[in-house]
Amino acid sequence: MSHGYSINNGYGTCRQDNARHVNQSVEAERNFAAQQNRGPQQQRTSGQQIQYRNNPAIRNRVQARIQKAVTVATAEYSKGVKETRENDSTQIRVYKYGMKNNWNWCSYFANYCYGKGQGNNRTLFGIDKDKVGRSQTVKKQAQAQGYFSNANSGYIPKVGDLAIWSNKKNSYEGHIGIVTKVYSDGSYEVTEGNKDDKVSVIKYNSQKASDTDTKTNRFAGFVRMEDYLYDLESGKITASLSDEEQSTDLYEKDDQSTMGYLG
């Protein structure tokens, strides 16, 4: 399979294809945007995409952030990070900004790999630190900003994407991990915090329910981090959310006793 760049994630070299994004016509780009569930405000013309995707400085920053996220995730897995108490250990508190609690930590782990683990204070999609511990908050913001592709939509995951599951009975619960390897046959590996009470690497053969779903969670889809980071680095979007954007219905049931606990 021909691809545009490679990332060595500790398990081997995986390559990702940028060409289809760059060479699409305006009409094809609009169709692609609609397919990937973007709203009108997120639809970009082919010319606009090419302009900043061909900018070496922006491209290098995007690829560096993705590679760093994968490197951080791989390093945390290699450390053998696991719980020493319910949803807690010395390193897990690092993911949680120093908090000692029994909240689930998969989303804190993903956020750490793209933020604090890279030496910056950015949170995923600019979500407040007290809300970024919720996988479904990340999913909702990715959907709202146009960077979420549903499972089995035809989208092929890329290294650095976020894989998200949603609870079958409670829409406020779920799970999240970072895609750290993609194979030519469509299978992929995800590094997941709080998987079996530790940082785990799981290989999924496909996006089908039989391969991805668990007893409690249904695979929802992927956050396209490359698209998000290109728009962020090019100034198309900002790294923070307004108070109004933070105040969505996803947060209405949240309080300090439950924030982050549901994963």
Buried (B, 14 or more C-beta within 10 A) or exposed (E): EEBBBBBEBBBEEBBBBBEEBEEBEEEEBBEBBEEBBBEEEBBBBBEBBBEBBEBEEBBEBBBEBBBBBBBBBBBBBEEEBBBEEEBBBEBBBBBBBEBEBEBBBBBBBBBBBBBBBBEEEBBBBBBBBBBBBBBBBBBBBBBBBBBBBBBEEEBBBBBBBBBBBBBBEEEBBBBBBBBBBBEEEEBBBBBBBBBEBBBBBBEBEBBEEEEBBEEBBBBBBBBBBBBBBBBBBBEEBEEEBEEEBBEBEBBEEBEEEEBBBBB
